[in-house]
């Protein structure tokens, strides 16, 4: 596929940020992580000559920001 300038990107376990060009299928919350990550790639992003021709579809694991209050 390299000779045709096609790249397939699996986003699983990458850091998630709001500006990334992906379709978010679901968001799960966890207090066990330090930052939000892409938990699973359902469909990879497909690039042709560095242009997105198919936007990836992912499930996000988001840091649960609720602080625990100890009394």
Order of alpha helices (4+ residues) and beta strands (2+ residues): beta-beta-beta-beta-beta-beta
